[in-house]
C-alpha cells in the first residue's frame, strides 16, 4: 500500500501546561484523493486538531505525538519550509474568513500577495488572470476585484477565503466548517468543486464539520470525535448504516430527529400570555427601505464604462413584524440579508426609506426623522453569525456579558 499523504499519530494537545488535553490520543491517515469528514459536537477539539496539525497554535500550547506529510514530520520543519508547507502543500480554510482577510487590503491584493509570495516567477498579468479565474470558480465576479472585505457579505468573504486556499493548488485541504456562512446552493457548488479537485488532482481533503448530511454526501470516510478523542472511524456508509459507538448513534439520531417533518404549530403569544391579535401594533415597520452602494472606480474606468455600477443590496423593502411573531429571512449569500439587519439597527444609514420601531419602553420612533433614535440597543439586539465580530479578544467572557447591562443601568438612572 502507498505511503499516506498525511498522517496523525497519537496527537495530544493542551492549551497550557498542566491543563487537560483538548485533543487526546488522536490518530488517522489521509491518502491522495481521500475525503475524510471529521465530525463532532462544538468544543470536542475538531478545530484545535486542524490548527495543531498546521502548527498554528501559540507557543504556550503543549503538543505531543506526530504529524507527518508525505512521510516527513511537520514538527521538524524549519521556518522557511513551514512557510512553503502552509499554502503550497496544505491549505487551511478557517471557519471565520476575517481571520484570513486583512481589512486594509482589497480582494485583488490578497490574491496577488499570496501568488507573489509562493510563485515569484509569475508575471503580474499571469498572477492576476489566475486569481480572477479562481475567484470566478467560487462565484466572485471580476468587478469586485478592487473591493475591501467589509464591502462583502459574510458568505462572499468565505468564498474569497476558499479561493485563496485554492490559488496554490495544494496537495491537501483542511476545511474547518467552510460552508457555515454560505447558502445551500453556493455551499453545494463549492463542495462539488472541492470533491472534483480531489479526484482530478489527487488532492486530499479533511472536512471538519458538525453537518452530518453534508459529510455523508461529500466524504468517503468519516471520523467521529468526542471529548478530544476519535471514538469511531470508517467508511461513510458503514458508520452511518451501522454505528458502533454510543455517541455516534446519538449524533445520528439527533440529526434524524431534526429532519423529521411535523405539522405541530405553536400559537404566538405576547409576553403576558395573551394571543397575538390582528390589530396588534407592529413592533417593527419598514417602508420602501433601500441601501445602495456605488462601486469605486478610477476616472479612466468611469470614462470608458458608463454603465451603472451601483450595488442594490437592499432595494425597496416593506415589511411589518408584530410582538410574538418570528420572521425567517432567507436567501443566498450576498442577497442583502445582513445589510438589511445592519440598516434596521442603524449601523448603516439607509439610502432612502424608513425604519420604525416600537417597544413597551418607548413610543413609536422612526429612523428617517432621527437617525440616532434607533442607534441604541435597549430595544433591538443582533446576534452575529461569527462570535469574533462581537467579542473583544482583550476582554474576558464575564466582562463582555456584564458590560452591556452596566451601560443600560446607567442610562436608566440618568433618564430617571
N, C-alpha and C positions, 0 to 999 in steps of 0.2 A: 504494500500500500504506500502511496506517495506521502511525502512529509506534509504535515499540516501547514497551512498558510499562517495561521495564528493560533497560539495555544496559551491557556492559562492553567497553571498548576499550583494547587493548594494556596490560593491567594488569601491573605489576611490583611485587613485594613482597619486601623483605628485613627481617629482624627487627632488624638493627643495621647501621649504616653500615659499608661495607667487606665485609660478608658476602655470600655468594652468594644469588641470588634463589630464594626458595621458591615463588614464583609468577612465571612468566617469559613475558610477552607474551601473556596470555590475552585472548581476545575472544569474546563471544557475545551473543545477544539473547533476550529473553523477551517475548512478546506476551500480551495479555489472553486468558486461557483456556488458555495453553500449559502443558504439564507437561514440564519438562526434567529428565532424570536425569543427574547428574554422578557418574561412576564412576571408580574407580582404586584402586590399592593404598594401604595405610596409609602416610602420610608423603609422598604425592605433592603435597599442597598444597590439597586439596579444602576442608577446614575453614578454613584460612587465607584462601582466596579468599572464602568466605562472610563471615568476620569483617571482612576489608578492605572489602568492599562496604558493610557496615553501619557502618564507621568505629569498630570495636570494638578495634582493635589499639592497643598502647601508643604513647606519643609518640616512642619511640626507633625505631619501625618506619619504614622507608623505602618509601613508596608512590608509584608513578608511574602515569600513564595516566589514563583517565576512567571514572567510574561515573555513569550518568545514570538518573534515574527520571522518566518522563514528560517527557523532554527536558531536565530540569534537572540540573546537576551536583550529586551528593551531597557532593562535597568542598567545595562553596561554601556549604553550608547553615550558618546561624547556629545557636548552641546551642539556642534555642527551637524553630527549625524542625527541627533534628535530633531533638529530643525527640518532636515530632509524627510525624516520618518513621518513627522506630522504634516500632512498635506499631500506629499508625493506618494508615500506608501500607505498611510492610513489617514482617513479624514473623519472628523467628528462633527456631527450636526447637533448643535445644542438645542435644548428644549426652548430656551429663551433666545430668540435671534439677536437681541440687543447685546448679549454677551459676546457676540461675534462682530457686530457692526459698530463702527466709530461714528458718533453723531455729527462729527465735523467733516466727514468725507462723503462725497457723492457715491452713488452706487457704482458708477463707472470707475471712479478712483479706487474703490475697494477691489474691483476685478483686476485692474491694471497693476496695482501694487502686489497682489498675490502672484500674478504671472511673472512680473519682473523679478521678484524675489527668488522664484524657483526655476524660471526659464529665461535668464537674461539674454539669451541668443535670439529671442523673438523680436521682430521689428515692431514698432508702435502700431502699424496697420494690422499686422498679423495678430497681435495681442488683443486689439480692440475687436477684430472680427470674431475671434474665438470666444471672447467674453459675450458679445452680442448674441451669438448662436446659442451659447449655454443659457443665457437669460431667457431667450425665446423658448427653449426647451421646457422651462418651468413657467411659461406664460407671462413673462415680464416683457412688455414691448420696448423697442429701441427708444421711443420717445421719452421713457423715464430714466434714461442713462444719466442725465445731469442732475437728478434729484437727490435729496438727502433722506436718510432713513425715517426722520419724523414726518416726511411727506407721504409715507406709505402706510397702508393698514397693517395690522399685526400679521395677518395671513400672507400678505405680499412680502413683508420682511422675512418671514420664514422661507418663502420661495427663493429670495435672494441668498439667504444663508445656505440653502441646498445647492444653488447654482455655484456658489463659491467653493463648496466641497467637491463639486463635480469638475471644476475647472482643470485640475491637475491629473485627472484620470487615475485616481488612487486604486491600489490593489484591494483595499479593504475599507468598507464604510461602516462607521459606528454611528447609528442614528438614534439619538435619545429623544423619544416622543416627537418625531419630526413633523407630525401632522396634527398636533394638538390644536393649533390655531387656524387650521385650514378647513374649508367646507368639504363635504363628501365628494363633490365632483373633482375638484383640484387635487384632493388627497389621493383619490383613486388614480388620477393621471400620473402623479409624481411617483407613487409606489409602483405603478406599472413600468415607468421609466427606469426606476432603480432595479427592478427584477429583470428587465430587458438587458441592462448593463451587466448584471451578474452573469447572465448567460453568454452574452456576446464577448465580454472582456475577461471572462473567468474571474470576476471580482467577487470577493466575499462580502456578506452583509450581516451585521448584527443589529437587529431591530429591537430596541428597548421600548416596551410599551405596556400599558395596562389594558389595551383594547384587544380582547381575545379574538373577536371576529376578524379584525384586520390581520392579526398574526396568523390565524388559521388559513386565511386566503393567500397571503403573500410569502409565508415562510415554509420551508420544507422540514425544518427541525425546530423543536421548542425546548426551552429550559425554564422550569418554574422556580422562582426564587421566593423564599420566605425567611424572615428574620436573619438575613445575611447569608443564608445557605441556599444552595441549589438542591431542592428536595426531590425533583423528578426531571428527567430529560429523556428525549426520544423523538421519533418522527412525529410530525404534527398529527397525522391520522391516528397513530397508536395512543398518543397522550389524550386526545380528545375523545376517542371512542372507548378507551379502556384505562382511565386514570388510576394510578396505583396509590398515590399519597392522599391522605385525608384532605390536606389543604388544596390540592389540585381539584379534587371533587367538589369542594365547597366553592372554589373560584368559578368553575364551570357552571355549577348550579346557580350561583348568584347572577352570572351573565345570562343564563337562560331565563331566569325569573324576570329580569329587566325587559327581556324581549317579548314576554307574554302579553298578548293583547287583552285589554279589559274594557268592558263597557261601563264600569263604575265611574260616576262623575260626582265631584264634590260640589255642593251648593256654596257659592261665595257668600261670606258673611263679613259684616263690619266688625271692628274690634270689640264692640259691646255685645255682639251676638245677634244683632238684627240682620235679616237677609237684605241683600242689596236690592233696592227698588229702582224702577226705571227712571224716576225723577231725581236720582242722586246727583248732586253737583259734581262734575268731573274734577278729580284731583289734579289732572294734568291735561292741558289742551294745546295742541299745535295747530297753527293756522298758516298755510302756504309757506312753510319753513324751507329756506334754501341755504345751502352752504356751498359756495363755488370757490374754486382755486384756479389761478392762472399759472400756467407753466412758464417759468422764466427762461427767456432765450436771448441770445446776443442780437445786436441790431442787424447783423447780416442775415441771420436766420429769419428774423421778422420781415426783412425786406423781400426775400425770395419766397417766403412761405406765408401767405396772408390768411391761411386757414385758421379757424377758431381753435385755440389750444387750451380752452377752459375745461377743467375737470369739474363736472357737476356731481359732487359727492353726495349731496342731499338736494333733491330737486322737487319743490312744491309738495311737501309732506303735510297731510292733515290727519290728525287722529285725536281721540279722547280716551282717557283712562280714568275710570271711577274707583272709588275706595272699595277694596276687596277683590278687584279684578287682577288677573295675571295675564299680561300680554307677552306673547312669544314673538320675537323679531328674528326672522331667519333670512338667510341669503348667502351667496358665495362670498369669499374673501375679496375685499376691495369694493363691495357694492354700496358701502356707506353706513353700515350698522354702527360702528364705533364712533364715526364722525357725528352721527345723529345724537348719540348719548352724550358726547362732549358738548355739543351745541345746546342740548337741553340743560346741562349743568353750567352753561356759560363759561366753560373752559375755552370755547371758541365763540366769538361773537358772530351771529348769523348774518349772511349776506342780505337777506330780507325775510319777512315773516315774523310771527310772534310765538313766544312760548309763555303760557300762563300756568302758574302753579298755585294750588290752594292747599292749606293744611289746617288742622284744627287749632294750631297755634297762631296762624296768621290769616289775614283776609286774602282774597284773590290778588295776585300780582302778576304783572306782565313784563317780560324781558325787553319788549320793544320800548316801553315807557321809561324803564330804568334798568339798564344792563347790569348794574351792580346789585339789584334787588335779589336776584336769584343766585348770586355767586357763592353764598354760604351753603353749608351742607347740613343745616339743622333739620331741614325737611326732606332733602333728597340726598341719597348716598349712592356711590358707584362701586361695584366690585369688579376689579380688573382681572382679566384672564391670566395675567402674569404678576405674581406677588412682588417681584423685584421692582415693579413700577410704582408700588405704593409703600413699600417698606424701606426705611432708611438703614443702609448697611452699617452705619455707625451707632445705631441705637439698639438696645436690647428689646426683645418682644414685649416685655412689660411696659416699657416706656411708650412704645408705639401704640399700645392699647389704651393706656391711661391718658396720653396727651390730648386726644380729641375731646374726652369727657371733661378734662380740666378747662379747656378753652370754652366749651359750651357753658359750663357752670359760671365762669367769669362773665360771659356775655349776658347770661340770665340775671346775675347780680347787678350788672351795670344797668340793664333795662329796668330792673325793679327799683 
